[in-house]
Amino acid sequence: MKHLAAYLLLALAGNESPSASDIKEVLSSVGVDADSERLEKLIAELQGKDINELIAEGTTKLASVPSGGAGAAAAPAAGGAAAAEAPAAEKEEEKEESDEDMGFGLFD
């Protein structure tokens, strides 16, 4: 991931085809060692490809992946008032629990 991040930073800076030495230089500037094997594989995979097109293609692929967040969003819409009261009660319980501790350990 660090190699890809360095590659993307260089691409954003105007270097359309960063070399392995360019990426190693970016990584070493922040104290990170580059893995030559992974770096060469990354460069081979991205050779001759447009980064913007790859990002757009990846975004469309991720859009089709179900994230599971819709179910949680639908629940508060169904039980509006009851759902609003539940978080307030939970906050009160958390305060009570934190007061019970008072800095004492389990085996004091």
Summary of the structure (lengths in Angstrom):
residues: 108
radius of gyration: 24.8
end to end distance: 45.8
largest distance: 65.5
contacts: 209
relative contact order: 0.07
helix: 71%
strand: 0%
